[in-house]
């Protein structure tokens, strides 16, 4: 199998998997129990929290663990609404992940006004538009750090500066799920109030994620029960997965991997662009994640190409994995004014140059066969 769909999910790193298995077998005590066996699990969680905090340059007490970034995004939105009940206005972008857009759609049904920032033909947002949409009753701005479909890196730091200059009380959230392992993620530099992350996007298990919370004292819990995670997210902790996500955070390499990944991505793009005239690289090629390319190929339906490659043991996608069963076009491409169904190719550090050569060979052959059938 050739796996090039790492924005959907990543393979668990063997070192993180080893931790997951070891803790599952040897340290299954409940972290809330006060006897030594339970306290051992609590210490494991504390260590993982420190590992995540180090990755984000954050205090460890500002990190809580959740089941996923979807839960994290929903929790941030709900907590922000509760913190500012008198305000009814939220700003986000038209290209956010469904786990941000759909809870905001739900809020619309309850009288909230949701403003979507537009994007241009390459998916960029305009901070002047953001400034113009800010209002006295704006409670939250949510802008992702890296787009999951096209790889664009968004100017979150500058956006925070724009928002806080107008009104420092407006909360700012960033979904950083696709940024980890590709660019530096420093919460102090970004200045955000909340940051969401998910383990399975950087070689940790599925089912574990979390939130950075700048001011935990103002965060209203979304799940109540046993007061785990500083009382901000109840539920018995998934200790093995938390340990594994901590180990995965330690393994993030921003020294060599981004350049290696961008080299492989560029080889894929050059091969397709050279052989198939009229192919379009979708997104901001001057400011995007190192691992992602989104290609619109003439006379090729992206869904058909994804299915054809899948039959050959090659994994790519035609958009967000969270909406891959939706027959409608990508909301990201629609927002960019692009007609057609593209393919998204996304690499990880577990992809090799040899993998990439084989992938290119199969990809070009498959595109050719599809075009001949037209």
VEXDREN-2710 file (C-alpha; in Angstrom, 1 decimal):
% VEXDREN-2710
k/r/px/py/pz
1/UNK/0.0/0.0/0.0
2/UNK/1.1/3.6/-0.7
3/UNK/-0.5/5.9/1.8
4/UNK/-0.6/9.6/0.8
5/UNK/-3.7/10.7/2.7
6/UNK/-2.0/11.9/5.9
7/UNK/-4.3/14.9/6.3
8/UNK/-7.1/12.5/6.9
9/UNK/-5.1/10.5/9.5
10/UNK/-1.5/9.3/10.1
11/UNK/-0.1/6.0/10.9
12/UNK/0.9/5.6/14.5
13/UNK/4.6/6.0/15.0
14/UNK/6.1/2.8/16.3
15/UNK/7.5/4.6/19.3
16/UNK/4.2/6.0/20.2
17/UNK/2.5/2.6/19.6
18/UNK/5.0/1.0/21.9
19/UNK/4.1/3.5/24.7
20/UNK/0.4/2.9/24.0
21/UNK/0.8/-0.9/24.3
22/UNK/3.0/-0.7/27.4
23/UNK/0.7/1.6/29.3
24/UNK/-2.4/-0.4/28.3
25/UNK/-0.8/-3.5/29.7
26/UNK/1.2/-2.3/32.7
27/UNK/-0.5/0.9/33.9
28/UNK/-4.2/0.5/33.6
29/UNK/-5.0/2.1/37.0
30/UNK/-7.6/4.9/37.2
31/UNK/-5.8/8.2/37.5
32/UNK/-8.4/9.5/39.9
33/UNK/-7.6/6.7/42.4
34/UNK/-5.5/7.8/45.4
35/UNK/-3.6/4.5/45.9
36/UNK/-0.1/4.2/44.3
37/UNK/-1.3/2.3/41.2
38/UNK/-3.7/5.0/40.4
39/UNK/-1.2/7.7/41.2
40/UNK/1.1/6.1/38.6
41/UNK/-1.4/6.7/35.9
42/UNK/-1.8/10.3/37.1
43/UNK/1.9/10.9/36.8
44/UNK/1.8/9.5/33.2
45/UNK/-0.8/12.0/32.3
46/UNK/1.2/14.8/33.9
47/UNK/4.2/13.9/31.9
48/UNK/2.2/13.8/28.6
49/UNK/0.7/17.2/29.5
50/UNK/4.3/18.6/29.8
51/UNK/5.3/17.1/26.5
52/UNK/2.4/18.7/24.7
53/UNK/3.0/22.0/26.5
54/UNK/6.6/22.0/25.5
55/UNK/5.6/21.5/21.8
56/UNK/3.3/24.5/22.0
57/UNK/5.5/26.6/24.4
58/UNK/2.6/26.7/26.9
59/UNK/2.3/26.1/30.6
60/UNK/1.3/22.5/31.2
61/UNK/-1.7/23.6/33.3
62/UNK/-3.2/25.3/30.3
63/UNK/-3.5/22.0/28.4
64/UNK/-6.5/19.7/28.7
65/UNK/-7.1/16.4/26.9
66/UNK/-10.2/15.5/25.0
67/UNK/-11.3/12.7/22.7
68/UNK/-10.7/14.6/19.4
69/UNK/-10.3/18.0/17.8
70/UNK/-14.0/17.8/16.9
71/UNK/-14.8/17.7/20.6
72/UNK/-12.2/20.4/21.3
73/UNK/-13.6/22.8/18.6
74/UNK/-17.2/22.2/19.9
75/UNK/-16.1/22.7/23.5
76/UNK/-14.3/26.0/22.7
77/UNK/-17.3/27.4/20.9
78/UNK/-19.7/26.3/23.6
79/UNK/-17.5/27.7/26.4
80/UNK/-17.1/31.0/24.5
81/UNK/-20.8/31.4/24.2
82/UNK/-21.4/30.7/27.9
83/UNK/-18.6/33.2/28.8
84/UNK/-20.3/36.0/26.8
85/UNK/-24.1/35.3/27.0
86/UNK/-24.9/39.0/26.2
87/UNK/-23.1/38.8/22.9
88/UNK/-24.5/37.1/19.8
89/UNK/-21.9/37.5/17.0
90/UNK/-19.1/35.1/15.9
91/UNK/-16.7/35.4/13.0
92/UNK/-15.0/32.5/11.2
93/UNK/-13.9/31.7/7.7
94/UNK/-15.7/30.1/4.8
95/UNK/-13.1/27.3/4.6
96/UNK/-13.0/26.1/8.2
97/UNK/-13.3/22.4/9.1
98/UNK/-16.9/21.1/9.5
99/UNK/-16.3/20.7/13.3
100/UNK/-16.2/24.5/13.5
101/UNK/-18.8/25.4/10.8
102/UNK/-21.5/22.9/11.9
103/UNK/-21.7/23.9/15.6
104/UNK/-21.9/27.5/14.4
105/UNK/-24.7/26.6/12.1
106/UNK/-26.5/25.2/15.1
107/UNK/-26.0/28.4/17.0
108/UNK/-27.7/30.3/14.1
109/UNK/-30.9/28.4/14.9
110/UNK/-30.7/30.0/18.4
111/UNK/-30.4/33.5/17.3
112/UNK/-26.6/33.9/16.8
113/UNK/-25.2/35.8/13.9
114/UNK/-22.3/34.0/12.1
115/UNK/-20.1/36.0/9.7
116/UNK/-17.9/34.0/7.3
117/UNK/-14.8/35.7/6.0
118/UNK/-14.5/35.2/2.2
119/UNK/-11.4/33.8/0.5
120/UNK/-9.9/34.7/-2.8
121/UNK/-9.1/32.4/-5.7
122/UNK/-6.2/30.8/-3.9
123/UNK/-7.9/30.6/-0.6
124/UNK/-6.4/33.6/1.2
125/UNK/-8.4/35.6/3.7
126/UNK/-8.3/39.4/4.0
127/UNK/-7.5/40.9/7.4
128/UNK/-9.2/44.2/6.3
129/UNK/-12.4/42.3/5.9
130/UNK/-11.9/40.8/9.3
131/UNK/-11.5/44.2/10.9
132/UNK/-14.6/45.5/9.1
133/UNK/-16.7/42.6/10.5
134/UNK/-15.8/43.1/14.2
135/UNK/-18.6/44.5/16.2
136/UNK/-19.4/45.4/19.8
137/UNK/-21.2/42.1/20.3
138/UNK/-18.6/39.9/18.7
139/UNK/-17.7/37.2/21.2
140/UNK/-15.4/34.9/19.3
141/UNK/-13.2/34.8/16.2
142/UNK/-12.1/31.3/15.0
143/UNK/-9.6/31.0/12.2
144/UNK/-7.7/27.8/11.4
145/UNK/-3.9/27.7/11.3
146/UNK/-3.6/25.4/8.3
147/UNK/-6.4/24.4/6.0
148/UNK/-7.0/20.6/5.8
149/UNK/-7.9/20.5/2.1
150/UNK/-5.5/22.9/0.4
151/UNK/-2.7/23.4/3.0
152/UNK/-2.9/27.2/3.2
153/UNK/-1.2/28.7/6.3
154/UNK/-3.4/31.4/7.6
155/UNK/-2.1/34.6/9.3
156/UNK/-3.4/33.8/12.7
157/UNK/-0.9/35.9/14.6
158/UNK/-1.8/39.0/12.6
159/UNK/-5.5/38.3/12.9
160/UNK/-5.2/38.1/16.6
161/UNK/-3.4/41.5/16.6
162/UNK/-6.2/43.0/14.5
163/UNK/-8.9/41.6/16.8
164/UNK/-7.3/42.4/20.1
165/UNK/-6.5/45.9/19.0
166/UNK/-10.1/46.6/18.4
167/UNK/-11.4/44.8/21.6
168/UNK/-9.1/42.7/23.8
169/UNK/-12.2/41.0/25.3
170/UNK/-13.0/39.2/22.0
171/UNK/-11.9/35.6/22.3
172/UNK/-9.8/34.0/19.6
173/UNK/-9.6/30.4/18.7
174/UNK/-7.5/28.5/16.2
175/UNK/-7.9/25.0/14.9
176/UNK/-4.2/23.9/14.7
177/UNK/-4.9/20.3/13.8
178/UNK/-3.1/20.3/10.4
179/UNK/-0.3/22.5/11.5
180/UNK/1.5/20.2/14.0
181/UNK/4.6/18.7/12.5
182/UNK/4.6/21.0/9.5
183/UNK/5.1/24.5/11.0
184/UNK/6.0/26.0/14.4
185/UNK/3.1/26.2/16.7
186/UNK/3.8/28.6/19.6
187/UNK/0.8/29.8/21.5
188/UNK/2.7/32.8/23.0
189/UNK/3.7/34.0/19.6
190/UNK/0.2/33.4/18.2
191/UNK/-1.5/35.1/21.1
192/UNK/-4.6/32.9/20.8
193/UNK/-7.1/32.2/23.7
194/UNK/-7.7/28.7/22.5
195/UNK/-6.0/26.2/20.3
196/UNK/-7.3/22.8/19.3
197/UNK/-5.2/19.7/18.4
198/UNK/-5.7/16.0/17.5
199/UNK/-3.3/13.2/18.0
200/UNK/-4.0/11.1/15.0
201/UNK/-2.8/13.9/12.7
202/UNK/0.7/13.7/14.0
203/UNK/1.3/9.9/14.4
204/UNK/-0.5/9.4/17.7
205/UNK/-3.6/7.2/18.1
206/UNK/-7.1/8.2/17.2
207/UNK/-9.5/9.1/20.0
208/UNK/-7.2/11.6/21.8
209/UNK/-6.9/15.3/21.3
210/UNK/-6.9/18.5/23.4
211/UNK/-7.2/22.2/23.9
212/UNK/-4.7/24.9/24.9
213/UNK/-6.7/27.3/27.1
214/UNK/-5.1/30.7/27.9
215/UNK/-7.3/31.4/30.8
216/UNK/-8.7/28.2/32.2
217/UNK/-10.6/30.1/35.0
218/UNK/-13.0/31.5/32.4
219/UNK/-13.5/28.2/30.6
220/UNK/-16.9/26.6/31.2
221/UNK/-16.9/22.7/31.1
222/UNK/-18.9/21.0/28.3
223/UNK/-18.9/17.6/30.0
224/UNK/-19.7/17.3/33.7
225/UNK/-19.0/14.3/36.0
226/UNK/-15.9/13.4/37.9
227/UNK/-14.0/16.7/37.6
228/UNK/-11.0/15.3/35.6
229/UNK/-8.8/17.6/33.6
230/UNK/-8.8/20.3/36.2
231/UNK/-12.6/20.1/36.3
232/UNK/-12.8/21.3/32.7
233/UNK/-13.5/18.0/30.9
234/UNK/-14.9/15.1/33.0
235/UNK/-14.5/11.5/32.2
236/UNK/-12.0/8.8/33.1
237/UNK/-8.8/9.6/31.3
238/UNK/-7.6/7.5/28.3
239/UNK/-4.2/7.1/29.9
240/UNK/-2.6/4.9/27.2
241/UNK/-3.6/7.3/24.4
242/UNK/-2.6/10.3/26.4
243/UNK/0.8/8.8/27.0
244/UNK/1.1/8.1/23.3
245/UNK/0.1/11.6/22.2
246/UNK/2.7/12.9/24.6
247/UNK/5.4/10.7/23.0
248/UNK/4.3/11.7/19.5
249/UNK/4.7/15.4/20.5
250/UNK/8.3/14.7/21.5
251/UNK/8.9/13.1/18.1
252/UNK/7.8/16.2/16.1
253/UNK/10.8/17.3/13.9
254/UNK/10.7/20.8/12.5
255/UNK/14.4/20.9/11.7
256/UNK/14.6/18.5/8.7
257/UNK/11.1/17.1/8.0
258/UNK/9.4/20.1/6.5
259/UNK/12.1/20.5/3.8
260/UNK/12.1/16.8/3.0
261/UNK/8.3/16.7/2.7
262/UNK/8.1/19.8/0.6
263/UNK/10.7/18.3/-1.8
264/UNK/8.6/15.2/-2.2
265/UNK/5.4/17.2/-2.7
266/UNK/7.1/19.4/-5.3
267/UNK/8.2/16.3/-7.2
268/UNK/4.6/15.1/-7.4
269/UNK/3.4/18.4/-8.6
270/UNK/6.1/18.8/-11.2
271/UNK/5.4/15.3/-12.6
272/UNK/1.6/16.0/-13.0
273/UNK/2.0/19.5/-14.3
274/UNK/4.6/18.5/-16.8
275/UNK/2.6/15.5/-18.2
276/UNK/-0.9/17.0/-18.1
277/UNK/-1.2/20.5/-19.4
278/UNK/-3.8/22.6/-17.7
279/UNK/-3.5/21.0/-14.3
280/UNK/-4.1/23.5/-11.6
281/UNK/-2.5/23.5/-8.1
282/UNK/-5.2/24.8/-5.8
283/UNK/-4.2/27.0/-2.9
284/UNK/-1.6/29.6/-2.0
285/UNK/1.6/28.1/-3.3
286/UNK/3.6/30.8/-1.5
287/UNK/2.3/30.1/2.0
288/UNK/1.2/26.5/2.5
289/UNK/2.0/23.5/4.6
290/UNK/5.0/21.5/3.4
291/UNK/3.1/18.2/3.0
292/UNK/0.0/19.1/1.1
293/UNK/-1.0/19.5/-2.6
294/UNK/-4.5/19.8/-4.1
295/UNK/-4.7/19.2/-7.8
296/UNK/-7.4/19.9/-10.3
297/UNK/-6.6/17.8/-13.4
298/UNK/-8.3/18.4/-16.8
299/UNK/-10.9/15.7/-17.8
300/UNK/-10.4/13.9/-14.5
301/UNK/-13.0/13.7/-11.8
302/UNK/-11.2/13.7/-8.4
303/UNK/-13.6/11.1/-6.9
304/UNK/-13.0/8.8/-9.9
305/UNK/-9.3/9.1/-9.6
306/UNK/-9.4/8.5/-5.8
307/UNK/-11.4/5.3/-6.4
308/UNK/-9.2/4.1/-9.2
309/UNK/-6.0/4.6/-7.2
310/UNK/-7.6/2.9/-4.2
311/UNK/-8.1/-0.3/-6.3
312/UNK/-4.4/-0.2/-6.9
313/UNK/-3.6/0.1/-3.2
314/UNK/-2.9/3.8/-3.3
315/UNK/-4.6/6.1/-0.8
316/UNK/-5.3/9.8/-1.5
317/UNK/-8.5/11.8/-1.1
318/UNK/-10.8/14.2/-2.9
319/UNK/-11.3/16.5/0.1
320/UNK/-11.9/16.5/3.8
321/UNK/-12.2/12.9/5.2
322/UNK/-15.0/14.2/7.5
323/UNK/-17.1/14.9/4.4
324/UNK/-15.8/12.4/1.9
325/UNK/-19.2/10.7/1.7
326/UNK/-20.9/13.9/0.7
327/UNK/-21.7/13.9/-3.0
328/UNK/-21.6/17.7/-3.0
329/UNK/-18.5/19.6/-4.0
330/UNK/-15.9/20.7/-1.5
331/UNK/-17.1/23.8/0.4
332/UNK/-13.4/25.0/0.3
333/UNK/-13.3/24.9/-3.5
334/UNK/-16.7/26.5/-3.7
335/UNK/-15.6/29.4/-1.5
336/UNK/-12.6/29.8/-3.8
337/UNK/-14.8/29.9/-6.8
338/UNK/-13.4/26.7/-8.3
339/UNK/-15.6/24.3/-10.3
340/UNK/-14.6/20.7/-10.3
341/UNK/-13.5/17.8/-8.1
342/UNK/-9.8/17.8/-7.2
343/UNK/-7.6/15.3/-5.4
344/UNK/-5.7/16.0/-2.2
345/UNK/-2.3/14.4/-1.7
346/UNK/-0.8/14.7/1.7
347/UNK/2.5/13.3/3.0
348/UNK/4.0/12.5/6.4
349/UNK/7.4/11.8/7.8
350/UNK/6.7/8.1/7.3
351/UNK/6.6/8.6/3.5
352/UNK/10.0/7.9/1.8
353/UNK/11.5/9.2/-1.5
354/UNK/11.1/5.7/-2.9
355/UNK/7.4/5.7/-1.9
356/UNK/7.0/9.0/-3.8
357/UNK/8.7/7.7/-7.0
358/UNK/6.3/4.6/-7.0
359/UNK/3.4/6.9/-6.2
360/UNK/4.2/9.2/-9.1
361/UNK/4.5/6.3/-11.6
362/UNK/1.1/4.9/-10.6
363/UNK/-0.6/8.3/-10.4
364/UNK/0.5/9.3/-13.9
365/UNK/-0.6/6.0/-15.4
366/UNK/-4.0/6.1/-13.7
367/UNK/-4.7/9.7/-14.8
368/UNK/-3.8/8.8/-18.4
369/UNK/-6.2/5.8/-18.4
370/UNK/-9.0/8.0/-17.0
371/UNK/-8.4/10.7/-19.6
372/UNK/-8.4/8.1/-22.4
373/UNK/-11.8/6.9/-21.4
374/UNK/-13.3/10.4/-21.8
END
